[in-house]
Amino acid sequence: MNSSIEKQVEEMVEDLIHTSFDKYKRLKLVGLAITADDPKLQAFMKELFAVAEKHRPEMIEMKGGAAV
């Protein structure tokens, strides 16, 4: 892969890692939805989000002050 493209992908992953939980979920939903008709692009998006998710902090849902 071209080093310029690799750098851009690394930056995308880094941005996804540091974005808020809500924004990340919206980006993932939209990113996968708009690539639904292009299997190669959708595979790229799935891999991009999979890599980011390996490095994102775990999110624990809270209900009434208790971890669920």
N, CA, C, O and CB atoms as a CASP TS submission, in Angstrom:
PFRMAT TS
TARGET T0000
AUTHOR 0000-0000-0000
METHOD Language model
MODEL 1
PARENT N/A
ATOM      1  N   MET     1       0.851  -1.181   0.000  1.00  0.00           N
ATOM      2  CA  MET     1       0.000   0.000   0.000  1.00  0.00           C
ATOM      3  C   MET     1       0.895   1.243   0.000  1.00  0.00           C
ATOM      4  O   MET     1       1.976   1.244   0.589  1.00  0.00           O
ATOM      5  CB  MET     1      -0.967  -0.001   1.232  1.00  0.00           C
ATOM      6  N   ASN     2       0.444   2.255  -0.644  1.00  0.00           N
ATOM      7  CA  ASN     2       1.159   3.528  -0.710  1.00  0.00           C
ATOM      8  C   ASN     2       1.326   4.099   0.703  1.00  0.00           C
ATOM      9  O   ASN     2       0.384   4.096   1.495  1.00  0.00           O
ATOM     10  CB  ASN     2       0.405   4.538  -1.625  1.00  0.00           C
ATOM     11  N   SER     3       2.524   4.585   1.007  1.00  0.00           N
ATOM     12  CA  SER     3       2.778   5.088   2.365  1.00  0.00           C
ATOM     13  C   SER     3       1.891   6.282   2.709  1.00  0.00           C
ATOM     14  O   SER     3       1.537   6.468   3.873  1.00  0.00           O
ATOM     15  CB  SER     3       4.246   5.481   2.514  1.00  0.00           C
ATOM     16  N   SER     4       1.532   7.083   1.727  1.00  0.00           N
ATOM     17  CA  SER     4       0.641   8.217   1.968  1.00  0.00           C
ATOM     18  C   SER     4      -0.753   7.717   2.377  1.00  0.00           C
ATOM     19  O   SER     4      -1.385   8.274   3.276  1.00  0.00           O
ATOM     20  CB  SER     4       0.547   9.115   0.702  1.00  0.00           C
ATOM     21  N   ILE     5      -1.209   6.679   1.715  1.00  0.00           N
ATOM     22  CA  ILE     5      -2.516   6.102   2.039  1.00  0.00           C
ATOM     23  C   ILE     5      -2.463   5.452   3.420  1.00  0.00           C
ATOM     24  O   ILE     5      -3.395   5.591   4.212  1.00  0.00           O
ATOM     25  CB  ILE     5      -2.945   5.063   0.962  1.00  0.00           C
ATOM     26  N   GLU     6      -1.375   4.745   3.705  1.00  0.00           N
ATOM     27  CA  GLU     6      -1.216   4.125   5.021  1.00  0.00           C
ATOM     28  C   GLU     6      -1.270   5.171   6.121  1.00  0.00           C
ATOM     29  O   GLU     6      -1.894   4.956   7.160  1.00  0.00           O
ATOM     30  CB  GLU     6       0.103   3.351   5.097  1.00  0.00           C
ATOM     31  N   LYS     7      -0.618   6.298   5.894  1.00  0.00           N
ATOM     32  CA  LYS     7      -0.614   7.370   6.889  1.00  0.00           C
ATOM     33  C   LYS     7      -2.026   7.914   7.100  1.00  0.00           C
ATOM     34  O   LYS     7      -2.429   8.184   8.231  1.00  0.00           O
ATOM     35  CB  LYS     7       0.336   8.504   6.457  1.00  0.00           C
ATOM     36  N   GLN     8      -2.777   8.073   6.008  1.00  0.00           N
ATOM     37  CA  GLN     8      -4.147   8.564   6.124  1.00  0.00           C
ATOM     38  C   GLN     8      -5.030   7.583   6.893  1.00  0.00           C
ATOM     39  O   GLN     8      -5.862   7.990   7.705  1.00  0.00           O
ATOM     40  CB  GLN     8      -4.734   8.820   4.738  1.00  0.00           C
ATOM     41  N   VAL     9      -4.843   6.288   6.631  1.00  0.00           N
ATOM     42  CA  VAL     9      -5.625   5.273   7.345  1.00  0.00           C
ATOM     43  C   VAL     9      -5.262   5.294   8.830  1.00  0.00           C
ATOM     44  O   VAL     9      -6.145   5.212   9.683  1.00  0.00           O
ATOM     45  CB  VAL     9      -5.378   3.858   6.742  1.00  0.00           C
ATOM     46  N   GLU    10      -3.978   5.403   9.141  1.00  0.00           N
ATOM     47  CA  GLU    10      -3.550   5.489  10.546  1.00  0.00           C
ATOM     48  C   GLU    10      -4.176   6.694  11.227  1.00  0.00           C
ATOM     49  O   GLU    10      -4.608   6.600  12.376  1.00  0.00           O
ATOM     50  CB  GLU    10      -2.016   5.568  10.643  1.00  0.00           C
ATOM     51  N   GLU    11      -4.232   7.827  10.534  1.00  0.00           N
ATOM     52  CA  GLU    11      -4.838   9.027  11.099  1.00  0.00           C
ATOM     53  C   GLU    11      -6.341   8.832  11.321  1.00  0.00           C
ATOM     54  O   GLU    11      -6.891   9.293  12.321  1.00  0.00           O
ATOM     55  CB  GLU    11      -4.590  10.231  10.180  1.00  0.00           C
ATOM     56  N   MET    12      -6.997   8.147  10.386  1.00  0.00           N
ATOM     57  CA  MET    12      -8.431   7.878  10.540  1.00  0.00           C
ATOM     58  C   MET    12      -8.684   7.025  11.772  1.00  0.00           C
ATOM     59  O   MET    12      -9.590   7.309  12.555  1.00  0.00           O
ATOM     60  CB  MET    12      -8.992   7.180   9.287  1.00  0.00           C
ATOM     61  N   VAL    13      -7.880   5.974  11.944  1.00  0.00           N
ATOM     62  CA  VAL    13      -8.026   5.104  13.110  1.00  0.00           C
ATOM     63  C   VAL    13      -7.775   5.900  14.386  1.00  0.00           C
ATOM     64  O   VAL    13      -8.524   5.779  15.356  1.00  0.00           O
ATOM     65  CB  VAL    13      -7.056   3.901  13.022  1.00  0.00           C
ATOM     66  N   GLU    14      -6.739   6.698  14.383  1.00  0.00           N
ATOM     67  CA  GLU    14      -6.413   7.508  15.560  1.00  0.00           C
ATOM     68  C   GLU    14      -7.566   8.451  15.910  1.00  0.00           C
ATOM     69  O   GLU    14      -7.907   8.608  17.082  1.00  0.00           O
ATOM     70  CB  GLU    14      -5.124   8.315  15.316  1.00  0.00           C
ATOM     71  N   ASP    15      -8.159   9.072  14.901  1.00  0.00           N
ATOM     72  CA  ASP    15      -9.311   9.960  15.139  1.00  0.00           C
ATOM     73  C   ASP    15     -10.490   9.174  15.711  1.00  0.00           C
ATOM     74  O   ASP    15     -11.163   9.644  16.629  1.00  0.00           O
ATOM     75  CB  ASP    15      -9.733  10.668  13.828  1.00  0.00           C
ATOM     76  N   LEU    16     -10.739   7.983  15.173  1.00  0.00           N
ATOM     77  CA  LEU    16     -11.845   7.167  15.671  1.00  0.00           C
ATOM     78  C   LEU    16     -11.614   6.730  17.112  1.00  0.00           C
ATOM     79  O   LEU    16     -12.557   6.649  17.899  1.00  0.00           O
ATOM     80  CB  LEU    16     -12.041   5.942  14.783  1.00  0.00           C
ATOM     81  N   ILE    17     -10.378   6.455  17.453  1.00  0.00           N
ATOM     82  CA  ILE    17     -10.049   6.031  18.814  1.00  0.00           C
ATOM     83  C   ILE    17     -10.368   7.126  19.818  1.00  0.00           C
ATOM     84  O   ILE    17     -10.836   6.843  20.921  1.00  0.00           O
ATOM     85  CB  ILE    17      -8.575   5.643  18.912  1.00  0.00           C
ATOM     86  N   HIS    18     -10.117   8.367  19.444  1.00  0.00           N
ATOM     87  CA  HIS    18     -10.240   9.478  20.390  1.00  0.00           C
ATOM     88  C   HIS    18     -11.559  10.247  20.313  1.00  0.00           C
ATOM     89  O   HIS    18     -11.741  11.230  21.030  1.00  0.00           O
ATOM     90  CB  HIS    18      -9.124  10.426  20.171  1.00  0.00           C
ATOM     91  N   THR    19     -12.467   9.815  19.462  1.00  0.00           N
ATOM     92  CA  THR    19     -13.746  10.515  19.367  1.00  0.00           C
ATOM     93  C   THR    19     -14.690  10.022  20.473  1.00  0.00           C
ATOM     94  O   THR    19     -14.488   8.945  21.034  1.00  0.00           O
ATOM     95  CB  THR    19     -14.386  10.303  17.963  1.00  0.00           C
ATOM     96  N   SER    20     -15.706  10.808  20.776  1.00  0.00           N
ATOM     97  CA  SER    20     -16.654  10.427  21.835  1.00  0.00           C
ATOM     98  C   SER    20     -17.429   9.176  21.421  1.00  0.00           C
ATOM     99  O   SER    20     -17.533   8.854  20.237  1.00  0.00           O
ATOM    100  CB  SER    20     -17.637  11.595  22.143  1.00  0.00           C
ATOM    101  N   PHE    21     -17.968   8.486  22.416  1.00  0.00           N
ATOM    102  CA  PHE    21     -18.710   7.253  22.164  1.00  0.00           C
ATOM    103  C   PHE    21     -19.886   7.493  21.219  1.00  0.00           C
ATOM    104  O   PHE    21     -20.071   6.748  20.256  1.00  0.00           O
ATOM    105  CB  PHE    21     -19.210   6.660  23.480  1.00  0.00           C
ATOM    106  N   ASP    22     -20.675   8.521  21.488  1.00  0.00           N
ATOM    107  CA  ASP    22     -21.854   8.792  20.661  1.00  0.00           C
ATOM    108  C   ASP    22     -21.466   9.135  19.225  1.00  0.00           C
ATOM    109  O   ASP    22     -22.073   8.638  18.276  1.00  0.00           O
ATOM    110  CB  ASP    22     -22.672   9.934  21.265  1.00  0.00           C
ATOM    111  N   LYS    23     -20.470   9.973  19.073  1.00  0.00           N
ATOM    112  CA  LYS    23     -20.035  10.351  17.730  1.00  0.00           C
ATOM    113  C   LYS    23     -19.463   9.144  16.995  1.00  0.00           C
ATOM    114  O   LYS    23     -19.700   8.977  15.799  1.00  0.00           O
ATOM    115  CB  LYS    23     -18.991  11.480  17.795  1.00  0.00           C
ATOM    116  N   TYR    24     -18.718   8.309  17.696  1.00  0.00           N
ATOM    117  CA  TYR    24     -18.154   7.103  17.093  1.00  0.00           C
ATOM    118  C   TYR    24     -19.262   6.195  16.565  1.00  0.00           C
ATOM    119  O   TYR    24     -19.181   5.698  15.442  1.00  0.00           O
ATOM    120  CB  TYR    24     -17.287   6.345  18.113  1.00  0.00           C
ATOM    121  N   LYS    25     -20.293   5.981  17.374  1.00  0.00           N
ATOM    122  CA  LYS    25     -21.402   5.119  16.956  1.00  0.00           C
ATOM    123  C   LYS    25     -22.115   5.689  15.719  1.00  0.00           C
ATOM    124  O   LYS    25     -22.476   4.944  14.808  1.00  0.00           O
ATOM    125  CB  LYS    25     -22.408   4.946  18.115  1.00  0.00           C
ATOM    126  N   ARG    26     -22.313   7.010  15.694  1.00  0.00           N
ATOM    127  CA  ARG    26     -22.942   7.640  14.525  1.00  0.00           C
ATOM    128  C   ARG    26     -22.067   7.480  13.293  1.00  0.00           C
ATOM    129  O   ARG    26     -22.567   7.154  12.217  1.00  0.00           O
ATOM    130  CB  ARG    26     -23.211   9.132  14.789  1.00  0.00           C
ATOM    131  N   LEU    27     -20.749   7.707  13.439  1.00  0.00           N
ATOM    132  CA  LEU    27     -19.832   7.561  12.310  1.00  0.00           C
ATOM    133  C   LEU    27     -19.840   6.129  11.778  1.00  0.00           C
ATOM    134  O   LEU    27     -19.833   5.914  10.566  1.00  0.00           O
ATOM    135  CB  LEU    27     -18.412   7.962  12.723  1.00  0.00           C
ATOM    136  N   LYS    28     -19.855   5.169  12.669  1.00  0.00           N
ATOM    137  CA  LYS    28     -19.870   3.767  12.250  1.00  0.00           C
ATOM    138  C   LYS    28     -21.160   3.441  11.520  1.00  0.00           C
ATOM    139  O   LYS    28     -21.135   2.810  10.463  1.00  0.00           O
ATOM    140  CB  LYS    28     -19.698   2.838  13.458  1.00  0.00           C
ATOM    141  N   LEU    29     -22.274   3.862  12.069  1.00  0.00           N
ATOM    142  CA  LEU    29     -23.571   3.598  11.448  1.00  0.00           C
ATOM    143  C   LEU    29     -23.640   4.203  10.045  1.00  0.00           C
ATOM    144  O   LEU    29     -24.017   3.524   9.090  1.00  0.00           O
ATOM    145  CB  LEU    29     -24.705   4.156  12.321  1.00  0.00           C
ATOM    146  N   VAL    30     -23.280   5.458   9.927  1.00  0.00           N
ATOM    147  CA  VAL    30     -23.329   6.135   8.631  1.00  0.00           C
ATOM    148  C   VAL    30     -22.307   5.537   7.662  1.00  0.00           C
ATOM    149  O   VAL    30     -22.618   5.285   6.498  1.00  0.00           O
ATOM    150  CB  VAL    30     -23.076   7.643   8.804  1.00  0.00           C
ATOM    151  N   GLY    31     -21.087   5.313   8.154  1.00  0.00           N
ATOM    152  CA  GLY    31     -20.035   4.766   7.298  1.00  0.00           C
ATOM    153  C   GLY    31     -20.405   3.421   6.704  1.00  0.00           C
ATOM    154  O   GLY    31     -20.151   3.167   5.527  1.00  0.00           O
ATOM    155  N   LEU    32     -21.003   2.560   7.513  1.00  0.00           N
ATOM    156  CA  LEU    32     -21.402   1.251   7.005  1.00  0.00           C
ATOM    157  C   LEU    32     -22.643   1.345   6.119  1.00  0.00           C
ATOM    158  O   LEU    32     -22.774   0.594   5.152  1.00  0.00           O
ATOM    159  CB  LEU    32     -21.662   0.296   8.164  1.00  0.00           C
ATOM    160  N   ALA    33     -23.543   2.256   6.442  1.00  0.00           N
ATOM    161  CA  ALA    33     -24.765   2.398   5.646  1.00  0.00           C
ATOM    162  C   ALA    33     -24.472   2.914   4.241  1.00  0.00           C
ATOM    163  O   ALA    33     -25.040   2.420   3.268  1.00  0.00           O
ATOM    164  CB  ALA    33     -25.742   3.336   6.345  1.00  0.00           C
ATOM    165  N   ILE    34     -23.589   3.903   4.131  1.00  0.00           N
ATOM    166  CA  ILE    34     -23.353   4.490   2.807  1.00  0.00           C
ATOM    167  C   ILE    34     -22.460   3.616   1.924  1.00  0.00           C
ATOM    168  O   ILE    34     -22.331   3.877   0.728  1.00  0.00           O
ATOM    169  CB  ILE    34     -22.726   5.864   2.957  1.00  0.00           C
ATOM    170  N   THR    35     -21.848   2.590   2.500  1.00  0.00           N
ATOM    171  CA  THR    35     -21.021   1.690   1.693  1.00  0.00           C
ATOM    172  C   THR    35     -21.704   0.355   1.435  1.00  0.00           C
ATOM    173  O   THR    35     -21.079  -0.570   0.917  1.00  0.00           O
ATOM    174  CB  THR    35     -19.690   1.456   2.374  1.00  0.00           C
ATOM    175  N   ALA    36     -22.972   0.245   1.789  1.00  0.00           N
ATOM    176  CA  ALA    36     -23.692  -1.023   1.683  1.00  0.00           C
ATOM    177  C   ALA    36     -23.722  -1.581   0.264  1.00  0.00           C
ATOM    178  O   ALA    36     -23.775  -2.798   0.086  1.00  0.00           O
ATOM    179  CB  ALA    36     -25.098  -0.847   2.177  1.00  0.00           C
ATOM    180  N   ASP    37     -23.690  -0.724  -0.736  1.00  0.00           N
ATOM    181  CA  ASP    37     -23.766  -1.195  -2.122  1.00  0.00           C
ATOM    182  C   ASP    37     -22.394  -1.448  -2.751  1.00  0.00           C
ATOM    183  O   ASP    37     -22.312  -1.766  -3.937  1.00  0.00           O
ATOM    184  CB  ASP    37     -24.519  -0.189  -2.958  1.00  0.00           C
ATOM    185  N   ASP    38     -21.338  -1.315  -1.988  1.00  0.00           N
ATOM    186  CA  ASP    38     -19.970  -1.537  -2.496  1.00  0.00           C
ATOM    187  C   ASP    38     -19.246  -2.487  -1.544  1.00  0.00           C
ATOM    188  O   ASP    38     -18.690  -2.047  -0.538  1.00  0.00           O
ATOM    189  CB  ASP    38     -19.181  -0.176  -2.636  1.00  0.00           C
ATOM    190  N   PRO    39     -19.249  -3.784  -1.852  1.00  0.00           N
ATOM    191  CA  PRO    39     -18.672  -4.774  -0.924  1.00  0.00           C
ATOM    192  C   PRO    39     -17.207  -4.517  -0.547  1.00  0.00           C
ATOM    193  O   PRO    39     -16.823  -4.738   0.602  1.00  0.00           O
ATOM    194  CB  PRO    39     -18.780  -6.140  -1.532  1.00  0.00           C
ATOM    195  N   LYS    40     -16.398  -4.061  -1.483  1.00  0.00           N
ATOM    196  CA  LYS    40     -14.986  -3.807  -1.176  1.00  0.00           C
ATOM    197  C   LYS    40     -14.837  -2.625  -0.220  1.00  0.00           C
ATOM    198  O   LYS    40     -14.060  -2.684   0.733  1.00  0.00           O
ATOM    199  CB  LYS    40     -14.195  -3.542  -2.468  1.00  0.00           C
ATOM    200  N   LEU    41     -15.578  -1.566  -0.478  1.00  0.00           N
ATOM    201  CA  LEU    41     -15.516  -0.393   0.391  1.00  0.00           C
ATOM    202  C   LEU    41     -16.104  -0.712   1.765  1.00  0.00           C
ATOM    203  O   LEU    41     -15.591  -0.247   2.783  1.00  0.00           O
ATOM    204  CB  LEU    41     -16.263   0.793  -0.249  1.00  0.00           C
ATOM    205  N   GLN    42     -17.170  -1.497   1.796  1.00  0.00           N
ATOM    206  CA  GLN    42     -17.753  -1.855   3.083  1.00  0.00           C
ATOM    207  C   GLN    42     -16.780  -2.740   3.878  1.00  0.00           C
ATOM    208  O   GLN    42     -16.678  -2.601   5.097  1.00  0.00           O
ATOM    209  CB  GLN    42     -19.108  -2.580   2.880  1.00  0.00           C
ATOM    210  N   ALA    43     -16.080  -3.631   3.209  1.00  0.00           N
ATOM    211  CA  ALA    43     -15.083  -4.460   3.897  1.00  0.00           C
ATOM    212  C   ALA    43     -13.989  -3.580   4.494  1.00  0.00           C
ATOM    213  O   ALA    43     -13.533  -3.827   5.611  1.00  0.00           O
ATOM    214  CB  ALA    43     -14.468  -5.498   2.924  1.00  0.00           C
ATOM    215  N   PHE    44     -13.567  -2.555   3.754  1.00  0.00           N
ATOM    216  CA  PHE    44     -12.562  -1.616   4.263  1.00  0.00           C
ATOM    217  C   PHE    44     -13.082  -0.895   5.504  1.00  0.00           C
ATOM    218  O   PHE    44     -12.371  -0.776   6.502  1.00  0.00           O
ATOM    219  CB  PHE    44     -12.176  -0.591   3.176  1.00  0.00           C
ATOM    220  N   MET    45     -14.331  -0.414   5.437  1.00  0.00           N
ATOM    221  CA  MET    45     -14.910   0.312   6.574  1.00  0.00           C
ATOM    222  C   MET    45     -15.029  -0.597   7.794  1.00  0.00           C
ATOM    223  O   MET    45     -14.742  -0.171   8.912  1.00  0.00           O
ATOM    224  CB  MET    45     -16.294   0.883   6.204  1.00  0.00           C
ATOM    225  N   LYS    46     -15.449  -1.839   7.590  1.00  0.00           N
ATOM    226  CA  LYS    46     -15.569  -2.776   8.703  1.00  0.00           C
ATOM    227  C   LYS    46     -14.205  -3.015   9.350  1.00  0.00           C
ATOM    228  O   LYS    46     -14.094  -3.059  10.575  1.00  0.00           O
ATOM    229  CB  LYS    46     -16.177  -4.108   8.224  1.00  0.00           C
ATOM    230  N   GLU    47     -13.183  -3.169   8.532  1.00  0.00           N
ATOM    231  CA  GLU    47     -11.837  -3.383   9.063  1.00  0.00           C
ATOM    232  C   GLU    47     -11.340  -2.139   9.800  1.00  0.00           C
ATOM    233  O   GLU    47     -10.722  -2.244  10.860  1.00  0.00           O
ATOM    234  CB  GLU    47     -10.865  -3.753   7.928  1.00  0.00           C
ATOM    235  N   LEU    48     -11.612  -0.968   9.236  1.00  0.00           N
ATOM    236  CA  LEU    48     -11.220   0.292   9.868  1.00  0.00           C
ATOM    237  C   LEU    48     -11.822   0.402  11.270  1.00  0.00           C
ATOM    238  O   LEU    48     -11.122   0.722  12.230  1.00  0.00           O
ATOM    239  CB  LEU    48     -11.661   1.491   9.001  1.00  0.00           C
ATOM    240  N   PHE    49     -13.121   0.136  11.377  1.00  0.00           N
ATOM    241  CA  PHE    49     -13.776   0.218  12.679  1.00  0.00           C
ATOM    242  C   PHE    49     -13.322  -0.900  13.607  1.00  0.00           C
ATOM    243  O   PHE    49     -13.234  -0.690  14.817  1.00  0.00           O
ATOM    244  CB  PHE    49     -15.286   0.171  12.511  1.00  0.00           C
ATOM    245  N   ALA    50     -13.035  -2.076  13.076  1.00  0.00           N
ATOM    246  CA  ALA    50     -12.556  -3.182  13.913  1.00  0.00           C
ATOM    247  C   ALA    50     -11.209  -2.834  14.548  1.00  0.00           C
ATOM    248  O   ALA    50     -10.989  -3.106  15.728  1.00  0.00           O
ATOM    249  CB  ALA    50     -12.434  -4.478  13.079  1.00  0.00           C
ATOM    250  N   VAL    51     -10.317  -2.240  13.771  1.00  0.00           N
ATOM    251  CA  VAL    51      -9.014  -1.838  14.301  1.00  0.00           C
ATOM    252  C   VAL    51      -9.195  -0.766  15.371  1.00  0.00           C
ATOM    253  O   VAL    51      -8.572  -0.833  16.430  1.00  0.00           O
ATOM    254  CB  VAL    51      -8.096  -1.321  13.167  1.00  0.00           C
ATOM    255  N   ALA    52     -10.041   0.216  15.097  1.00  0.00           N
ATOM    256  CA  ALA    52     -10.278   1.280  16.067  1.00  0.00           C
ATOM    257  C   ALA    52     -10.868   0.717  17.362  1.00  0.00           C
ATOM    258  O   ALA    52     -10.491   1.144  18.453  1.00  0.00           O
ATOM    259  CB  ALA    52     -11.216   2.344  15.475  1.00  0.00           C
ATOM    260  N   GLU    53     -11.786  -0.237  17.244  1.00  0.00           N
ATOM    261  CA  GLU    53     -12.440  -0.794  18.428  1.00  0.00           C
ATOM    262  C   GLU    53     -11.469  -1.579  19.308  1.00  0.00           C
ATOM    263  O   GLU    53     -11.677  -1.679  20.518  1.00  0.00           O
ATOM    264  CB  GLU    53     -13.593  -1.691  18.011  1.00  0.00           C
ATOM    265  N   LYS    54     -10.426  -2.129  18.724  1.00  0.00           N
ATOM    266  CA  LYS    54      -9.421  -2.841  19.518  1.00  0.00           C
ATOM    267  C   LYS    54      -8.679  -1.884  20.453  1.00  0.00           C
ATOM    268  O   LYS    54      -8.155  -2.300  21.486  1.00  0.00           O
ATOM    269  CB  LYS    54      -8.420  -3.559  18.596  1.00  0.00           C
ATOM    270  N   HIS    55      -8.638  -0.604  20.086  1.00  0.00           N
ATOM    271  CA  HIS    55      -7.869   0.377  20.845  1.00  0.00           C
ATOM    272  C   HIS    55      -8.718   1.390  21.602  1.00  0.00           C
ATOM    273  O   HIS    55      -8.191   2.195  22.370  1.00  0.00           O
ATOM    274  CB  HIS    55      -6.957   1.101  19.928  1.00  0.00           C
ATOM    275  N   ARG    56     -10.025   1.353  21.389  1.00  0.00           N
ATOM    276  CA  ARG    56     -10.907   2.280  22.107  1.00  0.00           C
ATOM    277  C   ARG    56     -11.099   1.801  23.539  1.00  0.00           C
ATOM    278  O   ARG    56     -11.102   0.596  23.792  1.00  0.00           O
ATOM    279  CB  ARG    56     -12.278   2.412  21.390  1.00  0.00           C
ATOM    280  N   PRO    57     -11.261   2.725  24.475  1.00  0.00           N
ATOM    281  CA  PRO    57     -11.541   2.303  25.854  1.00  0.00           C
ATOM    282  C   PRO    57     -12.893   1.606  25.925  1.00  0.00           C
ATOM    283  O   PRO    57     -13.819   1.945  25.188  1.00  0.00           O
ATOM    284  CB  PRO    57     -11.512   3.515  26.818  1.00  0.00           C
ATOM    285  N   GLU    58     -12.992   0.646  26.805  1.00  0.00           N
ATOM    286  CA  GLU    58     -14.263  -0.057  26.994  1.00  0.00           C
ATOM    287  C   GLU    58     -15.280   0.902  27.596  1.00  0.00           C
ATOM    288  O   GLU    58     -14.959   1.680  28.494  1.00  0.00           O
ATOM    289  CB  GLU    58     -14.083  -1.309  27.903  1.00  0.00           C
ATOM    290  N   MET    59     -16.486   0.839  27.103  1.00  0.00           N
ATOM    291  CA  MET    59     -17.546   1.688  27.614  1.00  0.00           C
ATOM    292  C   MET    59     -18.519   0.810  28.406  1.00  0.00           C
ATOM    293  O   MET    59     -18.994  -0.206  27.897  1.00  0.00           O
ATOM    294  CB  MET    59     -18.275   2.447  26.452  1.00  0.00           C
ATOM    295  N   ILE    60     -18.811   1.193  29.630  1.00  0.00           N
ATOM    296  CA  ILE    60     -19.747   0.469  30.476  1.00  0.00           C
ATOM    297  C   ILE    60     -21.002   1.314  30.618  1.00  0.00           C
ATOM    298  O   ILE    60     -20.945   2.469  31.041  1.00  0.00           O
ATOM    299  CB  ILE    60     -19.124   0.141  31.871  1.00  0.00           C
ATOM    300  N   GLU    61     -22.121   0.731  30.262  1.00  0.00           N
ATOM    301  CA  GLU    61     -23.384   1.458  30.358  1.00  0.00           C
ATOM    302  C   GLU    61     -23.798   1.556  31.824  1.00  0.00           C
ATOM    303  O   GLU    61     -23.728   0.577  32.567  1.00  0.00           O
ATOM    304  CB  GLU    61     -24.494   0.762  29.516  1.00  0.00           C
ATOM    305  N   MET    62     -24.227   2.742  32.227  1.00  0.00           N
ATOM    306  CA  MET    62     -24.659   2.976  33.604  1.00  0.00           C
ATOM    307  C   MET    62     -26.179   3.205  33.602  1.00  0.00           C
ATOM    308  O   MET    62     -26.702   3.982  32.804  1.00  0.00           O
ATOM    309  CB  MET    62     -23.898   4.206  34.238  1.00  0.00           C
ATOM    310  N   LYS    63     -26.872   2.511  34.515  1.00  0.00           N
ATOM    311  CA  LYS    63     -28.297   2.732  34.703  1.00  0.00           C
ATOM    312  C   LYS    63     -28.545   2.926  36.184  1.00  0.00           C
ATOM    313  O   LYS    63     -28.305   2.018  36.979  1.00  0.00           O
ATOM    314  CB  LYS    63     -29.142   1.551  34.137  1.00  0.00           C
ATOM    315  N   GLY    64     -29.012   4.070  36.553  1.00  0.00           N
ATOM    316  CA  GLY    64     -29.297   4.342  37.952  1.00  0.00           C
ATOM    317  C   GLY    64     -28.058   4.319  38.841  1.00  0.00           C
ATOM    318  O   GLY    64     -28.141   4.019  40.032  1.00  0.00           O
ATOM    319  N   GLY    65     -26.903   4.641  38.247  1.00  0.00           N
ATOM    320  CA  GLY    65     -25.678   4.700  39.026  1.00  0.00           C
ATOM    321  C   GLY    65     -24.967   3.366  39.201  1.00  0.00           C
ATOM    322  O   GLY    65     -23.940   3.301  39.877  1.00  0.00           O
ATOM    323  N   ALA    66     -25.493   2.304  38.606  1.00  0.00           N
ATOM    324  CA  ALA    66     -24.844   0.997  38.736  1.00  0.00           C
ATOM    325  C   ALA    66     -24.418   0.497  37.357  1.00  0.00           C
ATOM    326  O   ALA    66     -25.143   0.640  36.373  1.00  0.00           O
ATOM    327  CB  ALA    66     -25.795  -0.027  39.420  1.00  0.00           C
ATOM    328  N   ALA    67     -23.236  -0.088  37.313  1.00  0.00           N
ATOM    329  CA  ALA    67     -22.748  -0.643  36.047  1.00  0.00           C
ATOM    330  C   ALA    67     -23.593  -1.844  35.667  1.00  0.00           C
ATOM    331  O   ALA    67     -23.944  -2.668  36.512  1.00  0.00           O
ATOM    332  CB  ALA    67     -21.251  -1.040  36.148  1.00  0.00           C
ATOM    333  N   VAL    68     -23.915  -1.931  34.381  1.00  0.00           N
ATOM    334  CA  VAL    68     -24.739  -3.040  33.877  1.00  0.00           C
ATOM    335  C   VAL    68     -23.867  -3.965  33.081  1.00  0.00           C
ATOM    336  O   VAL    68     -24.347  -4.971  32.560  1.00  0.00           O
ATOM    337  CB  VAL    68     -25.922  -2.532  33.013  1.00  0.00           C
TER
END
